[in-house]
Amino acid sequence: MSLPGAVESAHFGKRDFRVGKRIFMSLPEAGRAVFKFTPDQQKMLLETEPGVCAAVPGGWGEKGWTSVWFADADEDTIDHVMETAWRNVAPKTLQKTEETLQKSEELAE
């Protein structure tokens, strides 16, 4: 994973990715990931990507946690949801590092 500060770890025996102690993505089962969104971000994703994602049941879903099925999502969607979830937990200093990396890549193209 190329997002600054992102590390792989585990939560309740399942793989996750986090910045510091803050989880932004977990992999509870093959083919599905759960991402940390705000409720507004979740609503927009559910409207724009029907069939690709669903709110996690219960209170976690009400807080914005959202399941995404990889087989139903294109690469751009997966990249977008991973970066959005990462931004929701990453400190501003790391977000600026990511923006600088993106600008450098754009200039190199």
MDAnalysis code that builds the backbone (N, CA, C; Angstrom):
import MDAnalysis as mda
import numpy as np

u = mda.Universe.empty(327, n_residues=109, atom_resindex=np.repeat(np.arange(109), 3), trajectory=True)
u.add_TopologyAttr("name", ["N", "CA", "C"] * 109)
u.add_TopologyAttr("resid", np.arange(1, 110))
u.add_TopologyAttr("resname", ["MET", "SER", "LEU", "PRO", "GLY", "ALA", "VAL", "GLU", "SER", "ALA", "HIS", "PHE", "GLY", "LYS", "ARG", "ASP", "PHE", "ARG", "VAL", "GLY", "LYS", "ARG", "ILE", "PHE", "MET", "SER", "LEU", "PRO", "GLU", "ALA", "GLY", "ARG", "ALA", "VAL", "PHE", "LYS", "PHE", "THR", "PRO", "ASP", "GLN", "GLN", "LYS", "MET", "LEU", "LEU", "GLU", "THR", "GLU", "PRO", "GLY", "VAL", "CYS", "ALA", "ALA", "VAL", "PRO", "GLY", "GLY", "TRP", "GLY", "GLU", "LYS", "GLY", "TRP", "THR", "SER", "VAL", "TRP", "PHE", "ALA", "ASP", "ALA", "ASP", "GLU", "ASP", "THR", "ILE", "ASP", "HIS", "VAL", "MET", "GLU", "THR", "ALA", "TRP", "ARG", "ASN", "VAL", "ALA", "PRO", "LYS", "THR", "LEU", "GLN", "LYS", "THR", "GLU", "GLU", "THR", "LEU", "GLN", "LYS", "SER", "GLU", "GLU", "LEU", "ALA", "GLU"])
u.atoms.positions = np.array([
    [0.858, -1.168, 0.000],
    [0.000, 0.000, 0.000],
    [0.902, 1.228, 0.000],
    [0.629, 2.168, -0.880],
    [1.522, 3.313, -1.051],
    [1.026, 4.590, -0.379],
    [0.121, 4.483, 0.543],
    [-0.357, 5.666, 1.258],
    [0.564, 5.926, 2.450],
    [1.077, 7.148, 2.581],
    [2.032, 7.444, 3.652],
    [1.489, 7.088, 5.041],
    [2.314, 6.409, 5.809],
    [1.957, 6.059, 7.179],
    [1.062, 4.849, 7.313],
    [0.580, 4.307, 6.199],
    [-0.321, 3.151, 6.258],
    [0.481, 1.885, 6.551],
    [0.005, 1.116, 7.510],
    [0.645, -0.148, 7.857],
    [-0.417, -1.237, 7.975],
    [0.005, -2.457, 7.666],
    [-0.887, -3.602, 7.811],
    [-0.817, -4.108, 9.239],
    [-1.972, -4.473, 9.778],
    [-2.051, -4.996, 11.131],
    [-3.194, -6.004, 11.170],
    [-3.727, -6.270, 12.347],
    [-4.855, -7.191, 12.483],
    [-5.766, -6.722, 13.606],
    [-7.046, -6.990, 13.422],
    [-8.073, -6.612, 14.387],
    [-9.041, -7.784, 14.485],
    [-9.174, -8.363, 15.649],
    [-10.021, -9.547, 15.850],
    [-9.661, -10.662, 14.869],
    [-8.368, -10.824, 14.598],
    [-7.907, -11.896, 13.728],
    [-8.065, -11.634, 12.246],
    [-8.477, -10.461, 11.857],
    [-8.659, -10.108, 10.445],
    [-7.675, -9.005, 10.071],
    [-7.173, -9.066, 8.833],
    [-6.231, -8.046, 8.364],
    [-6.897, -6.678, 8.331],
    [-6.103, -5.668, 8.671],
    [-6.575, -4.296, 8.526],
    [-5.408, -3.405, 8.134],
    [-5.739, -2.188, 7.753],
    [-4.742, -1.176, 7.426],
    [-5.079, 0.053, 8.242],
    [-4.029, 0.676, 8.764],
    [-4.240, 1.785, 9.683],
    [-3.114, 2.790, 9.564],
    [-3.387, 3.958, 10.111],
    [-2.377, 4.993, 10.302],
    [-2.314, 5.200, 11.808],
    [-1.158, 4.926, 12.387],
    [-1.073, 4.938, 13.845],
    [-1.982, 3.845, 14.380],
    [-2.881, 4.208, 15.261],
    [-3.827, 3.236, 15.819],
    [-5.200, 3.323, 15.167],
    [-5.331, 4.178, 14.152],
    [-6.644, 4.415, 13.545],
    [-6.827, 3.575, 12.284],
    [-7.782, 2.673, 12.313],
    [-8.072, 1.781, 11.189],
    [-8.862, 2.543, 10.130],
    [-8.452, 2.370, 8.866],
    [-9.230, 2.958, 7.773],
    [-9.763, 1.906, 6.811],
    [-9.234, 0.678, 6.881],
    [-9.725, -0.393, 6.021],
    [-9.478, -1.725, 6.701],
    [-10.459, -2.614, 6.637],
    [-10.262, -3.974, 7.135],
    [-10.706, -4.957, 6.063],
    [-10.179, -6.163, 6.165],
    [-10.490, -7.222, 5.201],
    [-11.105, -8.392, 5.962],
    [-12.409, -8.318, 6.228],
    [-13.048, -9.345, 7.049],
    [-13.213, -10.692, 6.358],
    [-13.223, -10.687, 5.025],
    [-13.367, -11.937, 4.273],
    [-12.849, -11.719, 2.860],
    [-12.563, -12.798, 2.166],
    [-12.043, -12.703, 0.805],
    [-13.029, -11.953, -0.091],
    [-12.506, -11.008, -0.853],
    [-13.318, -10.292, -1.826],
    [-14.072, -9.093, -1.300],
    [-13.981, -8.834, 0.001],
    [-14.709, -7.704, 0.586],
    [-13.797, -6.932, 1.524],
    [-13.901, -5.620, 1.438],
    [-13.186, -4.747, 2.369],
    [-14.196, -3.828, 3.027],
    [-13.866, -3.377, 4.215],
    [-14.706, -2.427, 4.942],
    [-13.882, -1.160, 5.134],
    [-14.474, -0.020, 4.751],
    [-13.774, 1.261, 4.772],
    [-14.426, 2.231, 5.740],
    [-13.601, 3.094, 6.327],
    [-14.086, 4.131, 7.244],
    [-14.398, 5.395, 6.445],
    [-15.682, 5.692, 6.332],
    [-16.154, 6.917, 5.692],
    [-16.942, 7.730, 6.704],
    [-17.176, 8.971, 6.374],
    [-18.154, 9.744, 7.128],
    [-19.525, 9.301, 6.638],
    [-20.586, 9.541, 7.394],
    [-21.919, 9.194, 6.901],
    [-22.244, 9.868, 5.559],
    [-21.803, 11.106, 5.364],
    [-22.058, 11.791, 4.086],
    [-21.300, 11.134, 2.938],
    [-20.054, 10.752, 3.177],
    [-19.281, 10.059, 2.145],
    [-19.929, 8.721, 1.807],
    [-20.397, 8.025, 2.839],
    [-21.055, 6.744, 2.634],
    [-22.303, 6.918, 1.770],
    [-23.105, 7.911, 2.094],
    [-24.338, 8.160, 1.341],
    [-24.030, 8.403, -0.132],
    [-23.008, 9.220, -0.407],
    [-22.648, 9.514, -1.784],
    [-22.178, 8.254, -2.508],
    [-21.366, 7.434, -1.841],
    [-20.877, 6.210, -2.464],
    [-22.022, 5.239, -2.740],
    [-22.937, 5.109, -1.802],
    [-24.080, 4.212, -2.006],
    [-24.934, 4.662, -3.183],
    [-25.023, 5.975, -3.400],
    [-25.800, 6.507, -4.522],
    [-25.077, 6.347, -5.853],
    [-23.755, 6.512, -5.853],
    [-23.008, 6.484, -7.115],
    [-22.501, 5.099, -7.496],
    [-22.414, 4.190, -6.547],
    [-21.892, 2.841, -6.803],
    [-22.845, 1.762, -6.280],
    [-24.113, 1.783, -6.711],
    [-25.040, 0.753, -6.222],
    [-24.575, -0.638, -6.673],
    [-24.725, -1.602, -5.812],
    [-24.305, -2.960, -6.130],
    [-22.844, -3.242, -5.827],
    [-22.063, -2.193, -5.626],
    [-20.641, -2.339, -5.324],
    [-20.400, -2.270, -3.822],
    [-21.271, -1.565, -3.126],
    [-21.041, -1.315, -1.706],
    [-22.347, -1.358, -0.923],
    [-22.193, -1.455, 0.386],
    [-23.344, -1.439, 1.291],
    [-22.871, -0.972, 2.659],
    [-23.753, -0.312, 3.371],
    [-23.439, 0.091, 4.743],
    [-23.270, -1.160, 5.595],
    [-22.286, -1.155, 6.469],
    [-22.116, -2.247, 7.423],
    [-23.355, -2.248, 8.323],
    [-23.919, -3.409, 8.640],
    [-25.113, -3.440, 9.485],
    [-24.866, -2.844, 10.875],
    [-25.907, -2.275, 11.449],
    [-25.852, -1.789, 12.826],
    [-25.182, -0.445, 12.993],
    [-24.716, -0.216, 14.193],
    [-24.147, 1.074, 14.568],
    [-22.911, 1.469, 13.787],
    [-22.077, 0.487, 13.409],
    [-20.879, 0.823, 12.642],
    [-21.264, 1.418, 11.292],
    [-22.271, 0.857, 10.662],
    [-22.736, 1.397, 9.385],
    [-23.311, 2.791, 9.534],
    [-23.998, 3.040, 10.638],
    [-24.548, 4.376, 10.887],
    [-23.439, 5.411, 11.052],
    [-22.258, 4.963, 11.466],
    [-21.110, 5.873, 11.619],
    [-20.340, 6.052, 10.315],
    [-20.741, 5.325, 9.257],
    [-20.110, 5.490, 7.952],
    [-19.314, 4.301, 7.454],
    [-19.105, 3.286, 8.288],
    [-18.341, 2.127, 7.840],
    [-19.094, 1.423, 6.715],
    [-18.374, 1.130, 5.624],
    [-18.997, 0.674, 4.388],
    [-18.245, -0.512, 3.796],
    [-18.996, -1.546, 3.401],
    [-18.414, -2.702, 2.710],
    [-18.324, -2.412, 1.221],
    [-17.221, -2.845, 0.606],
    [-17.041, -2.748, -0.842],
    [-16.593, -4.121, -1.329],
    [-17.254, -4.628, -2.378],
    [-16.915, -5.917, -2.964],
    [-15.996, -5.677, -4.155],
    [-14.777, -6.217, -4.060],
    [-13.764, -5.973, -5.079],
    [-14.180, -6.454, -6.461],
    [-14.853, -7.575, -6.543],
    [-15.235, -8.127, -7.844],
    [-16.193, -7.211, -8.595],
    [-16.929, -6.384, -7.869],
    [-17.921, -5.506, -8.487],
    [-17.417, -4.085, -8.700],
    [-16.232, -3.771, -8.202],
    [-15.705, -2.404, -8.271],
    [-14.557, -2.335, -9.266],
    [-14.499, -1.233, -10.019],
    [-13.359, -1.059, -10.913],
    [-12.169, -0.499, -10.131],
    [-11.011, -0.516, -10.767],
    [-9.775, -0.112, -10.085],
    [-9.823, 1.335, -9.604],
    [-10.407, 2.229, -10.407],
    [-10.498, 3.635, -9.997],
    [-11.346, 3.796, -8.738],
    [-12.439, 3.044, -8.661],
    [-13.300, 3.109, -7.477],
    [-12.549, 2.618, -6.244],
    [-11.844, 1.515, -6.384],
    [-11.089, 0.977, -5.250],
    [-10.023, 1.970, -4.798],
    [-9.293, 2.540, -5.751],
    [-8.276, 3.544, -5.395],
    [-8.909, 4.723, -4.667],
    [-10.050, 5.173, -5.176],
    [-10.727, 6.332, -4.582],
    [-11.194, 6.041, -3.151],
    [-11.823, 4.891, -2.939],
    [-12.333, 4.607, -1.592],
    [-11.193, 4.380, -0.602],
    [-10.098, 3.767, -1.067],
    [-8.956, 3.581, -0.163],
    [-8.362, 4.925, 0.239],
    [-8.179, 5.815, -0.722],
    [-7.596, 7.115, -0.393],
    [-8.532, 7.943, 0.480],
    [-9.828, 7.898, 0.188],
    [-10.794, 8.646, 0.999],
    [-10.772, 8.164, 2.444],
    [-10.818, 6.844, 2.637],
    [-10.798, 6.290, 3.995],
    [-9.485, 6.638, 4.699],
    [-8.372, 6.562, 3.964],
    [-7.071, 6.924, 4.539],
    [-7.080, 8.381, 4.991],
    [-7.603, 9.274, 4.156],
    [-7.657, 10.701, 4.505],
    [-8.505, 10.938, 5.762],
    [-9.483, 10.077, 5.980],
    [-10.339, 10.236, 7.157],
    [-9.610, 9.960, 8.471],
    [-8.474, 9.275, 8.409],
    [-7.739, 8.980, 9.646],
    [-6.330, 9.568, 9.674],
    [-5.775, 9.898, 8.521],
    [-4.382, 10.361, 8.458],
    [-4.240, 11.791, 8.980],
    [-3.172, 12.057, 9.716],
    [-2.905, 13.432, 10.149],
    [-2.652, 14.332, 8.934],
    [-2.906, 15.605, 9.097],
    [-2.741, 16.572, 7.998],
    [-1.326, 16.534, 7.423],
    [-0.320, 16.315, 8.266],
    [1.058, 16.287, 7.759],
    [1.257, 15.151, 6.760],
    [0.668, 13.989, 7.018],
    [0.767, 12.882, 6.068],
    [-0.044, 13.160, 4.816],
    [-1.180, 13.813, 4.956],
    [-1.984, 14.143, 3.785],
    [-1.215, 15.081, 2.862],
    [-0.475, 16.022, 3.433],
    [0.336, 16.929, 2.616],
    [1.448, 16.158, 1.910],
    [2.024, 15.161, 2.581],
    [3.039, 14.318, 1.955],
    [2.454, 13.605, 0.748],
    [1.248, 13.066, 0.881],
    [0.573, 12.371, -0.219],
    [0.316, 13.333, -1.370],
    [-0.140, 14.538, -1.085],
    [-0.396, 15.523, -2.135],
    [0.889, 15.866, -2.878],
    [1.995, 15.995, -2.170],
    [3.289, 16.277, -2.793],
    [3.711, 15.122, -3.694],
    [3.519, 13.882, -3.236],
    [3.855, 12.714, -4.051],
    [3.024, 12.668, -5.325],
    [1.732, 12.973, -5.214],
    [0.866, 12.969, -6.388],
    [1.309, 14.018, -7.398],
    [1.654, 15.210, -6.930],
    [2.105, 16.270, -7.831],
    [3.398, 15.865, -8.525],
    [4.309, 15.228, -7.804],
    [5.568, 14.770, -8.394],
    [5.313, 13.734, -9.480],
    [4.383, 12.816, -9.226],
    [4.042, 11.797, -10.218],
    [3.422, 12.426, -11.451],
    [2.566, 13.423, -11.266],
    [1.938, 14.102, -12.400],
    [2.983, 14.819, -13.247],
    [3.955, 15.449, -12.620],
    [5.009, 16.146, -13.353],
    [5.901, 15.176, -14.117],
    [6.088, 13.981, -13.577],
    [6.938, 12.985, -14.220],
    [6.286, 12.379, -15.457],
    [4.979, 12.479, -15.553],
    [4.266, 11.861, -16.692],
    [4.384, 12.654, -17.949],
])
